[in-house]
């Protein structure tokens, strides 16, 4: 029943009045459903899909045969309408078998694609046809954004290749252009997404229990690089996760992509995935980072003033390094002594009359923790004031703050910020805010 497959016919209006008068459409109406077979809600005549899980369900009366399925943008001018189906044309050909009202669907033997969305079999035994991947309609041609016309027909012809960016596509019709016989053909309208171009987004999170799923309380990881590669052209772009571990790629063209978490750190989810972006449909991909196995064991200023801390300080000759930290005395002057007794008295005498002095004490303890190997600079904290940070970045901020503001008494503009840094270092030295 699959007629005129490669016929080269003249351009004709797909929905022209003459065709409508000669041959009926929708004698076997189609239904738009999700991957569970649930019909999509209808608004203003359009089936509404929040994402790319858009499928076509055939009527139980649809005769067995071979059919072509195509999505166009909804352009009032059919001659400028764009074909939005991104599969190879022959991959939109389906063999349909109707057995007592139960529809079984397979891809035609001509199908050549290697990354096709699978046909889905519902619990009632009926198969449904995937409509994605789709491109994003070009609104410059008059097509409303993200609105599509979907056709299924046993007859179709070639359209003018000049007006189509995808080669020489076949257009479905309800009348055989050679014999004028009426064809079994149906169409309908759907909208995907919220009317804006597709996005690819997600979160890189710390998978504390290593189960590959983001559970309640598992924080996002900032500063991670996620790369999106368009397989058709090998073009790639990257995004860095924000303070919440989130990333977003905007205005993504429909098609096949690889998305990958770069950096090589151990993950509890695949670090690279192949995804299909359906025009206007948001795609969400999360990456789980494995819990750290590095040392994150802080020691307090009290430890660094006792005999055990003294032994480490002297063995590693750490006191001369204090000058590089910009640490200060109570009056805001630099502390530069390398004498242990002087250092010990300074460390234990920290007072908040100058917040920079208290910050200096906690910074010194953390510096010694890092230098002695008890803490890695890449250890992550999840601090109630600073949020999720590497301890190395907190140390760096503290050093800069002491350089610019060595004296922060009550009323100082930078006192509150230095107190936040001091508190975060204090919690880490006491092992209270490690992730």
ZAKOLLO-283539 format. One record per residue (C-alpha): residue number from 1; residue in one letter; x, y, z; chain. Coordinates in nm, 4 decimals, decimal comma, always signed. Example, Ala and Ser with C-alpha at 12.3 -4.5 7.8 and 13.67 -1.06 7.14 Angstrom:
2
<1 A <+1,2300 -0,4500 +0,7800> A>
<2 S <+1,3670 -0,1060 +0,7140> A>
//
This chain:
435
<1 X <+0,0000 +0,0000 +0,0000> A>
<2 X <+0,3055 +0,2276 +0,0197> A>
<3 X <+0,2614 +0,4276 -0,3020> A>
<4 X <+0,4847 +0,6534 -0,5104> A>
<5 X <+0,7768 +0,6462 -0,2677> A>
<6 X <+1,0356 +0,8217 -0,4865> A>
<7 X <+0,7947 +0,9902 -0,7281> A>
<8 X <+0,9128 +1,3330 -0,8429> A>
<9 X <+0,5974 +1,5382 -0,8679> A>
<10 X <+0,5347 +1,9093 -0,8967> A>
<11 X <+0,4880 +2,1161 -0,5830> A>
<12 X <+0,1281 +2,1182 -0,4721> A>
<13 X <-0,0379 +2,2775 -0,1734> A>
<14 X <-0,0446 +2,0096 +0,0976> A>
<15 X <-0,3643 +2,1392 +0,2467> A>
<16 X <-0,5065 +2,2938 -0,0711> A>
<17 X <-0,8807 +2,3180 -0,1226> A>
<18 X <-0,8763 +2,0849 -0,4226> A>
<19 X <-0,7199 +1,8010 -0,2228> A>
<20 X <-0,9550 +1,8570 +0,0660> A>
<21 X <-1,2491 +1,8393 -0,1726> A>
<22 X <-1,1313 +1,5241 -0,3458> A>
<23 X <-0,9969 +1,3131 -0,0621> A>
<24 X <-1,0805 +1,3129 +0,3082> A>
<25 X <-0,8268 +1,3490 +0,5871> A>
<26 X <-0,8422 +1,1855 +0,9290> A>
<27 X <-1,0696 +0,8934 +0,8460> A>
<28 X <-0,8458 +0,7123 +1,0965> A>
<29 X <-0,7622 +0,9922 +1,3433> A>
<30 X <-0,4275 +1,0014 +1,5222> A>
<31 X <-0,3724 +1,0732 +1,8929> A>
<32 X <-0,0714 +1,2458 +2,0520> A>
<33 X <+0,0456 +1,0586 +2,3630> A>
<34 X <+0,3435 +1,0425 +2,5969> A>
<35 X <+0,5629 +0,7343 +2,6387> A>
<36 X <+0,3038 +0,5735 +2,8681> A>
<37 X <+0,0228 +0,6150 +2,6153> A>
<38 X <-0,1460 +0,8944 +2,8108> A>
<39 X <-0,3016 +1,1454 +2,5711> A>
<40 X <-0,1404 +1,4874 +2,5824> A>
<41 X <-0,3620 +1,7696 +2,7123> A>
<42 X <-0,5083 +1,9922 +2,4411> A>
<43 X <-0,4934 +2,3722 +2,4476> A>
<44 X <-0,6239 +2,5846 +2,1586> A>
<45 X <-0,6236 +2,2791 +1,9348> A>
<46 X <-0,2634 +2,1791 +2,0124> A>
<47 X <-0,1505 +1,8713 +2,2014> A>
<48 X <+0,0835 +1,9990 +2,4727> A>
<49 X <+0,4145 +1,8257 +2,5508> A>
<50 X <+0,6462 +1,9651 +2,8213> A>
<51 X <+0,9443 +1,7729 +2,6803> A>
<52 X <+1,0539 +1,5499 +2,3953> A>
<53 X <+0,8478 +1,2458 +2,5038> A>
<54 X <+0,6054 +1,3010 +2,2151> A>
<55 X <+0,4534 +0,9994 +2,0395> A>
<56 X <+0,1900 +0,9250 +1,7792> A>
<57 X <-0,0783 +0,6648 +1,8477> A>
<58 X <-0,2783 +0,5283 +1,5544> A>
<59 X <-0,6479 +0,4573 +1,5575> A>
<60 X <-0,7454 +0,0940 +1,6113> A>
<61 X <-0,9122 +0,1086 +1,2676> A>
<62 X <-0,5919 +0,2037 +1,0820> A>
<63 X <-0,5373 -0,0525 +0,8022> A>
<64 X <-0,2166 -0,2521 +0,7875> A>
<65 X <+0,0342 -0,1000 +0,5492> A>
<66 X <+0,3439 +0,1152 +0,5168> A>
<67 X <+0,3236 +0,4781 +0,6240> A>
<68 X <+0,5384 +0,7907 +0,6259> A>
<69 X <+0,5341 +1,0195 +0,9331> A>
<70 X <+0,6551 +1,3782 +0,9187> A>
<71 X <+0,6492 +1,6892 +1,1391> A>
<72 X <+0,6495 +2,0363 +0,9844> A>
<73 X <+0,6505 +2,3749 +1,1472> A>
<74 X <+0,3044 +2,5263 +1,1566> A>
<75 X <+0,3470 +2,7839 +0,8842> A>
<76 X <+0,0280 +2,9226 +0,7297> A>
<77 X <+0,2122 +2,9318 +0,3963> A>
<78 X <+0,2634 +2,5655 +0,3159> A>
<79 X <+0,5185 +2,6355 +0,0423> A>
<80 X <+0,7540 +2,7873 +0,3003> A>
<81 X <+0,6823 +2,5313 +0,5689> A>
<82 X <+0,9929 +2,3599 +0,7033> A>
<83 X <+1,0199 +1,9898 +0,7680> A>
<84 X <+1,1139 +1,9562 +1,1347> A>
<85 X <+1,1716 +1,5779 +1,1450> A>
<86 X <+1,5494 +1,5388 +1,1830> A>
<87 X <+1,5758 +1,1645 +1,1171> A>
<88 X <+1,6834 +1,0532 +0,7737> A>
<89 X <+1,3779 +1,0581 +0,5516> A>
<90 X <+1,3700 +0,6816 +0,5130> A>
<91 X <+1,3794 +0,6532 +0,8933> A>
<92 X <+1,0326 +0,8070 +0,9050> A>
<93 X <+0,8857 +0,5069 +0,7200> A>
<94 X <+0,6965 +0,2579 +0,9355> A>
<95 X <+0,5338 -0,0782 +0,8667> A>
<96 X <+0,1977 -0,1104 +1,0450> A>
<97 X <+0,0169 -0,4347 +1,1214> A>
<98 X <-0,3392 -0,4237 +1,2535> A>
<99 X <-0,4386 -0,7464 +1,4301> A>
<100 X <-0,7971 -0,7243 +1,5545> A>
<101 X <-0,7494 -0,3590 +1,6454> A>
<102 X <-0,4061 -0,3965 +1,8077> A>
<103 X <-0,1440 -0,1897 +1,6221> A>
<104 X <+0,2087 -0,3314 +1,5825> A>
<105 X <+0,4691 -0,1002 +1,4300> A>
<106 X <+0,8198 -0,1660 +1,3000> A>
<107 X <+1,0633 +0,0534 +1,1127> A>
<108 X <+1,0721 -0,0164 +0,7427> A>
<109 X <+1,3647 -0,2173 +0,6069> A>
<110 X <+1,4903 +0,0990 +0,4357> A>
<111 X <+1,5675 +0,2660 +0,7715> A>
<112 X <+1,9342 +0,3544 +0,8010> A>
<113 X <+1,9678 +0,5542 +1,1229> A>
<114 X <+2,1828 +0,4354 +1,4122> A>
<115 X <+2,0533 +0,6605 +1,6900> A>
<116 X <+1,6773 +0,6428 +1,6435> A>
<117 X <+1,4311 +0,6815 +1,9267> A>
<118 X <+1,2761 +0,3366 +1,9816> A>
<119 X <+0,9198 +0,2478 +1,9024> A>
<120 X <+0,7385 +0,2000 +2,2348> A>
<121 X <+0,4997 -0,0832 +2,3135> A>
<122 X <+0,2266 +0,0087 +2,5604> A>
<123 X <+0,0790 -0,2152 +2,8282> A>
<124 X <-0,2253 -0,2746 +2,6068> A>
<125 X <-0,0020 -0,4176 +2,3313> A>
<126 X <-0,0283 -0,1197 +2,0959> A>
<127 X <+0,2869 +0,0402 +1,9562> A>
<128 X <+0,3390 +0,4156 +1,9317> A>
<129 X <+0,5699 +0,6112 +1,7003> A>
<130 X <+0,8343 +0,8535 +1,8396> A>
<131 X <+0,8149 +1,2019 +1,6879> A>
<132 X <+1,1484 +1,3357 +1,8131> A>
<133 X <+1,4108 +1,4401 +1,7285> A>
<134 X <+1,2647 +1,7592 +1,5857> A>
<135 X <+1,4185 +2,0889 +1,4867> A>
<136 X <+1,3135 +2,4265 +1,6246> A>
<137 X <+1,0758 +2,6139 +1,3913> A>
<138 X <+1,2172 +2,9203 +1,2201> A>
<139 X <+0,9919 +3,2057 +1,3286> A>
<140 X <+1,1261 +3,4250 +1,0469> A>
<141 X <+0,9147 +3,2232 +0,8028> A>
<142 X <+0,5977 +3,3012 +0,9943> A>
<143 X <+0,5874 +2,9765 +1,1910> A>
<144 X <+0,4807 +3,0082 +1,5544> A>
<145 X <+0,7655 +2,8965 +1,7782> A>
<146 X <+0,7533 +2,5317 +1,8833> A>
<147 X <+0,4215 +2,4543 +1,7137> A>
<148 X <+0,4178 +2,1611 +1,4743> A>
<149 X <+0,1938 +1,9966 +1,2158> A>
<150 X <+0,2320 +1,6178 +1,2157> A>
<151 X <+0,1251 +1,4072 +0,9163> A>
<152 X <+0,0964 +1,0355 +0,8547> A>
<153 X <+0,0155 +0,9035 +0,5075> A>
<154 X <+0,0569 +0,6009 +0,2865> A>
<155 X <+0,1260 +0,8388 -0,0052> A>
<156 X <+0,3797 +1,1170 -0,0453> A>
<157 X <+0,5799 +1,3054 -0,3021> A>
<158 X <+0,8957 +1,5109 -0,3278> A>
<159 X <+0,8937 +1,8787 -0,2368> A>
<160 X <+1,1054 +2,1598 -0,3805> A>
<161 X <+1,4568 +2,1068 -0,2372> A>
<162 X <+1,5396 +2,4783 -0,2652> A>
<163 X <+1,2960 +2,5601 +0,0135> A>
<164 X <+1,4126 +2,2835 +0,2477> A>
<165 X <+1,7377 +2,2672 +0,4443> A>
<166 X <+1,7314 +1,8882 +0,4819> A>
<167 X <+1,7885 +1,7794 +0,1215> A>
<168 X <+1,4955 +1,6631 -0,0930> A>
<169 X <+1,2335 +1,5532 +0,1583> A>
<170 X <+0,9170 +1,3605 +0,0897> A>
<171 X <+0,5879 +1,5286 +0,1617> A>
<172 X <+0,2841 +1,3311 +0,2752> A>
<173 X <-0,0412 +1,3776 +0,0878> A>
<174 X <-0,3901 +1,2294 +0,0914> A>
<175 X <-0,4030 +1,1810 -0,2852> A>
<176 X <-0,1688 +0,9817 -0,5034> A>
<177 X <-0,0099 +1,2419 -0,7362> A>
<178 X <+0,0148 +0,9866 -1,0189> A>
<179 X <-0,3104 +0,7907 -1,0017> A>
<180 X <-0,5218 +1,0484 -0,8112> A>
<181 X <-0,6417 +0,7668 -0,5835> A>
<182 X <-0,7264 +0,8699 -0,2303> A>
<183 X <-0,4734 +0,7743 +0,0363> A>
<184 X <-0,5136 +0,6922 +0,4007> A>
<185 X <-0,3802 +1,0102 +0,5653> A>
<186 X <-0,4202 +1,1965 +0,8931> A>
<187 X <-0,2729 +1,5043 +1,0564> A>
<188 X <-0,2787 +1,6929 +1,3856> A>
<189 X <-0,1113 +1,9741 +1,5755> A>
<190 X <+0,1157 +1,9763 +1,8785> A>
<191 X <+0,3368 +2,2107 +2,0780> A>
<192 X <+0,6562 +2,1139 +2,2575> A>
<193 X <+0,7986 +2,3087 +2,5498> A>
<194 X <+0,7046 +2,6604 +2,6471> A>
<195 X <+0,7472 +2,8239 +2,3091> A>
<196 X <+1,1187 +2,8944 +2,3472> A>
<197 X <+1,4224 +2,7215 +2,1926> A>
<198 X <+1,5545 +2,4077 +2,3570> A>
<199 X <+1,7801 +2,4118 +2,6615> A>
<200 X <+2,0120 +2,1480 +2,8025> A>
<201 X <+2,0645 +2,1894 +3,1746> A>
<202 X <+2,1343 +2,0011 +3,4934> A>
<203 X <+2,3368 +1,9836 +3,8118> A>
<204 X <+2,6703 +1,8371 +3,9108> A>
<205 X <+2,6141 +1,7072 +4,2638> A>
<206 X <+2,8142 +1,5334 +4,5324> A>
<207 X <+2,6739 +1,1805 +4,5475> A>
<208 X <+2,7408 +1,1154 +4,9149> A>
<209 X <+2,5948 +0,7622 +4,9137> A>
<210 X <+2,7258 +0,6754 +4,5631> A>
<211 X <+2,3864 +0,5566 +4,4356> A>
<212 X <+2,3922 +0,7584 +4,1135> A>
<213 X <+2,0848 +0,9624 +4,2129> A>
<214 X <+2,0679 +1,3062 +4,3700> A>
<215 X <+1,9053 +1,2511 +4,7065> A>
<216 X <+1,7782 +1,5125 +4,9510> A>
<217 X <+2,0635 +1,7001 +5,1133> A>
<218 X <+2,3248 +1,6185 +4,8485> A>
<219 X <+2,4701 +1,9563 +4,7437> A>
<220 X <+2,5636 +2,0785 +4,3991> A>
<221 X <+2,9306 +2,1154 +4,3117> A>
<222 X <+3,0394 +2,4549 +4,1711> A>
<223 X <+3,3239 +2,5138 +3,9297> A>
<224 X <+3,2772 +2,1951 +3,7222> A>
<225 X <+3,3083 +2,2143 +3,3425> A>
<226 X <+3,0349 +2,0497 +3,1307> A>
<227 X <+3,0829 +2,0230 +2,7537> A>
<228 X <+2,8103 +1,9861 +2,4878> A>
<229 X <+2,9132 +1,8568 +2,1428> A>
<230 X <+2,6857 +1,8645 +1,8368> A>
<231 X <+2,7572 +1,5353 +1,6604> A>
<232 X <+2,6555 +1,6593 +1,3162> A>
<233 X <+2,9353 +1,9193 +1,3030> A>
<234 X <+3,1547 +1,8220 +1,6019> A>
<235 X <+3,1143 +2,1794 +1,7262> A>
<236 X <+3,1318 +2,2035 +2,1050> A>
<237 X <+3,0711 +2,4546 +2,3782> A>
<238 X <+3,1133 +2,4411 +2,7547> A>
<239 X <+2,9570 +2,5795 +3,0714> A>
<240 X <+3,0951 +2,6015 +3,4263> A>
<241 X <+2,8605 +2,5118 +3,7103> A>
<242 X <+2,7530 +2,7996 +3,9338> A>
<243 X <+2,7566 +2,8170 +4,3138> A>
<244 X <+2,4661 +2,5699 +4,3246> A>
<245 X <+2,6307 +2,3232 +4,0872> A>
<246 X <+2,3880 +2,4146 +3,8060> A>
<247 X <+2,4634 +2,4658 +3,4363> A>
<248 X <+2,2504 +2,5628 +3,1346> A>
<249 X <+2,3055 +2,5593 +2,7590> A>
<250 X <+2,0518 +2,7875 +2,5891> A>
<251 X <+1,9169 +2,8043 +2,2324> A>
<252 X <+2,0222 +2,4484 +2,1532> A>
<253 X <+1,9501 +2,3338 +1,7973> A>
<254 X <+1,7593 +2,0059 +1,7707> A>
<255 X <+1,9711 +1,6998 +1,6972> A>
<256 X <+2,2095 +1,4465 +1,8478> A>
<257 X <+2,4711 +1,5511 +2,1029> A>
<258 X <+2,7276 +1,4219 +2,3459> A>
<259 X <+2,7303 +1,5871 +2,6882> A>
<260 X <+3,0256 +1,5259 +2,9172> A>
<261 X <+3,1573 +1,6239 +3,2590> A>
<262 X <+3,5218 +1,7151 +3,2094> A>
<263 X <+3,8087 +1,6938 +3,4554> A>
<264 X <+3,8413 +1,3194 +3,5042> A>
<265 X <+3,7238 +1,3111 +3,8677> A>
<266 X <+3,5511 +0,9854 +3,9723> A>
<267 X <+3,1753 +0,9899 +3,9111> A>
<268 X <+2,8827 +0,7741 +4,0210> A>
<269 X <+2,6941 +0,8446 +3,6964> A>
<270 X <+2,8253 +0,8172 +3,3397> A>
<271 X <+3,0620 +1,1087 +3,2799> A>
<272 X <+2,9588 +1,1241 +2,9119> A>
<273 X <+2,6193 +1,0605 +2,7520> A>
<274 X <+2,4643 +1,0685 +2,4056> A>
<275 X <+2,1429 +1,2694 +2,4076> A>
<276 X <+1,8866 +1,3754 +2,1489> A>
<277 X <+1,7569 +1,7304 +2,1720> A>
<278 X <+1,4016 +1,7693 +2,0489> A>
<279 X <+1,3295 +2,1201 +1,9226> A>
<280 X <+1,1957 +2,3408 +2,2035> A>
<281 X <+1,2051 +2,0572 +2,4590> A>
<282 X <+1,4213 +2,1003 +2,7694> A>
<283 X <+1,6733 +1,8225 +2,8300> A>
<284 X <+1,8038 +1,7631 +3,1826> A>
<285 X <+2,1277 +1,5752 +3,2545> A>
<286 X <+2,2720 +1,5480 +3,6065> A>
<287 X <+2,6195 +1,4251 +3,6933> A>
<288 X <+2,7093 +1,2669 +4,0284> A>
<289 X <+3,0601 +1,3141 +4,1647> A>
<290 X <+3,1960 +1,0396 +4,3871> A>
<291 X <+3,2697 +1,1246 +4,7521> A>
<292 X <+3,6253 +1,2392 +4,8037> A>
<293 X <+3,8897 +1,0005 +4,9314> A>
<294 X <+4,1422 +1,2760 +5,0016> A>
<295 X <+4,2468 +1,3895 +5,3484> A>
<296 X <+4,0086 +1,6419 +5,5013> A>
<297 X <+4,1040 +1,6213 +5,8707> A>
<298 X <+4,1343 +1,9604 +6,0328> A>
<299 X <+4,3176 +2,0461 +6,3543> A>
<300 X <+4,2401 +2,3446 +6,5698> A>
<301 X <+4,4649 +2,6324 +6,6796> A>
<302 X <+4,4840 +2,4480 +7,0130> A>
<303 X <+4,6586 +2,1563 +6,8427> A>
<304 X <+4,9019 +2,3885 +6,6698> A>
<305 X <+4,9982 +2,5343 +7,0084> A>
<306 X <+5,0675 +2,2011 +7,1867> A>
<307 X <+5,3756 +1,9794 +7,1783> A>
<308 X <+5,2453 +1,7599 +6,8954> A>
<309 X <+5,1751 +2,0616 +6,6757> A>
<310 X <+5,5110 +2,2121 +6,7757> A>
<311 X <+5,6909 +1,9004 +6,6546> A>
<312 X <+5,5242 +1,9203 +6,3089> A>
<313 X <+5,5863 +2,2946 +6,2802> A>
<314 X <+5,9537 +2,2550 +6,3583> A>
<315 X <+6,0033 +1,9473 +6,1403> A>
<316 X <+5,8500 +2,1226 +5,8382> A>
<317 X <+5,9919 +2,4684 +5,9295> A>
<318 X <+5,6485 +2,6270 +5,8889> A>
<319 X <+5,6847 +2,9486 +6,0897> A>
<320 X <+5,8734 +3,1411 +5,8155> A>
<321 X <+5,5706 +3,0852 +5,5897> A>
<322 X <+5,3411 +3,2974 +5,8084> A>
<323 X <+5,4650 +3,6152 +5,6443> A>
<324 X <+5,3142 +3,4962 +5,3139> A>
<325 X <+4,9684 +3,4763 +5,4753> A>
<326 X <+4,9514 +3,8480 +5,5664> A>
<327 X <+4,8533 +3,7539 +5,9254> A>
<328 X <+4,8275 +4,0442 +6,1701> A>
<329 X <+4,8432 +4,1416 +6,5359> A>
<330 X <+4,5627 +4,2899 +6,7420> A>
<331 X <+4,6559 +4,6412 +6,6310> A>
<332 X <+4,6630 +4,5485 +6,2626> A>
<333 X <+5,0406 +4,5356 +6,2232> A>
<334 X <+5,1947 +4,2357 +6,0481> A>
<335 X <+5,2970 +3,9355 +6,2532> A>
<336 X <+5,6385 +3,8280 +6,1220> A>
<337 X <+5,8098 +3,6454 +6,4079> A>
<338 X <+5,9609 +3,3002 +6,3508> A>
<339 X <+6,0166 +3,2391 +6,7214> A>
<340 X <+5,7938 +2,9539 +6,8422> A>
<341 X <+5,7247 +3,0990 +7,1910> A>
<342 X <+5,6230 +3,4323 +7,0393> A>
<343 X <+5,4101 +3,2530 +6,7803> A>
<344 X <+5,2373 +3,0388 +7,0457> A>
<345 X <+5,1509 +3,3423 +7,2571> A>
<346 X <+5,0170 +3,5210 +6,9475> A>
<347 X <+4,8096 +3,2186 +6,8385> A>
<348 X <+4,6446 +3,1696 +7,1795> A>
<349 X <+4,5866 +3,5422 +7,2320> A>
<350 X <+4,3558 +3,5999 +6,9383> A>
<351 X <+4,0809 +3,8581 +7,0092> A>
<352 X <+3,7846 +3,9808 +6,8111> A>
<353 X <+3,8510 +4,3484 +6,8886> A>
<354 X <+4,0246 +4,3267 +6,5527> A>
<355 X <+3,8447 +4,0635 +6,3417> A>
<356 X <+4,1486 +4,0440 +6,1153> A>
<357 X <+4,3453 +3,9098 +6,4133> A>
<358 X <+4,0920 +3,6309 +6,4743> A>
<359 X <+4,0880 +3,5505 +6,1022> A>
<360 X <+4,4693 +3,5328 +6,1106> A>
<361 X <+4,4599 +3,2714 +6,3895> A>
<362 X <+4,2169 +3,0400 +6,2046> A>
<363 X <+4,3987 +3,0961 +5,8737> A>
<364 X <+4,7300 +2,9967 +6,0317> A>
<365 X <+4,5844 +2,6731 +6,1681> A>
<366 X <+4,4344 +2,5817 +5,8307> A>
<367 X <+4,7567 +2,6644 +5,6491> A>
<368 X <+4,9428 +2,4292 +5,8802> A>
<369 X <+4,6736 +2,1624 +5,8250> A>
<370 X <+4,7245 +2,1849 +5,4500> A>
<371 X <+5,1049 +2,2022 +5,4625> A>
<372 X <+5,1256 +1,9016 +5,6953> A>
<373 X <+4,8995 +1,6890 +5,4698> A>
<374 X <+4,6022 +1,6683 +5,7038> A>
<375 X <+4,3825 +1,8654 +5,4639> A>
<376 X <+4,3874 +1,8861 +5,0848> A>
<377 X <+4,3337 +2,2328 +4,9385> A>
<378 X <+4,0701 +2,0766 +4,7109> A>
<379 X <+3,8607 +1,9500 +5,0031> A>
<380 X <+3,5057 +2,0838 +4,9808> A>
<381 X <+3,3165 +2,2576 +5,2570> A>
<382 X <+2,9438 +2,3207 +5,2666> A>
<383 X <+2,9389 +2,6198 +5,4956> A>
<384 X <+2,6193 +2,7825 +5,6271> A>
<385 X <+2,7595 +3,1270 +5,5439> A>
<386 X <+2,9920 +3,0823 +5,2458> A>
<387 X <+2,8141 +2,7891 +5,0851> A>
<388 X <+2,9967 +2,5202 +4,8919> A>
<389 X <+3,3647 +2,6027 +4,8391> A>
<390 X <+3,7051 +2,4409 +4,8231> A>
<391 X <+3,9001 +2,5105 +5,1395> A>
<392 X <+4,1860 +2,6328 +4,9203> A>
<393 X <+3,9658 +2,9094 +4,7797> A>
<394 X <+3,8652 +3,0178 +5,1311> A>
<395 X <+4,2312 +3,0338 +5,2332> A>
<396 X <+4,3112 +3,2416 +4,9240> A>
<397 X <+4,0256 +3,4835 +4,9983> A>
<398 X <+4,1400 +3,5178 +5,3587> A>
<399 X <+4,4966 +3,6022 +5,2538> A>
<400 X <+4,3715 +3,8712 +5,0161> A>
<401 X <+4,1316 +4,0124 +5,2748> A>
<402 X <+4,4094 +4,0466 +5,5338> A>
<403 X <+4,6291 +4,2199 +5,2776> A>
<404 X <+4,3638 +4,4812 +5,1982> A>
<405 X <+4,2054 +4,5136 +5,5455> A>
<406 X <+4,4475 +4,4309 +5,8293> A>
<407 X <+4,2458 +4,6242 +6,0901> A>
<408 X <+3,8702 +4,5583 +6,1154> A>
<409 X <+3,7351 +4,6732 +6,4528> A>
<410 X <+3,3652 +4,7120 +6,5281> A>
<411 X <+3,2010 +4,9244 +6,2605> A>
<412 X <+3,4522 +4,8363 +5,9893> A>
<413 X <+3,2936 +4,7753 +5,6480> A>
<414 X <+3,4873 +4,4512 +5,5967> A>
<415 X <+3,4473 +4,3126 +5,9468> A>
<416 X <+3,1387 +4,1059 +5,8624> A>
<417 X <+3,3046 +3,9469 +5,5583> A>
<418 X <+3,6179 +3,8613 +5,7562> A>
<419 X <+3,4008 +3,7079 +6,0268> A>
<420 X <+3,2396 +3,4803 +5,7670> A>
<421 X <+3,5830 +3,3685 +5,6470> A>
<422 X <+3,6982 +3,3197 +6,0051> A>
<423 X <+3,3905 +3,1142 +6,0922> A>
<424 X <+3,4269 +2,8919 +5,7852> A>
<425 X <+3,7947 +2,8230 +5,8657> A>
<426 X <+3,7077 +2,7635 +6,2308> A>
<427 X <+3,4416 +2,5076 +6,1352> A>
<428 X <+3,6804 +2,3316 +5,8976> A>
<429 X <+3,9574 +2,3253 +6,1586> A>
<430 X <+3,7018 +2,1564 +6,3855> A>
<431 X <+3,5793 +1,9253 +6,1047> A>
<432 X <+3,2274 +2,0619 +6,1143> A>
<433 X <+3,1618 +2,1651 +5,7526> A>
<434 X <+3,3392 +1,9133 +5,5288> A>
<435 X <+3,1281 +1,7586 +5,2540> A>
//
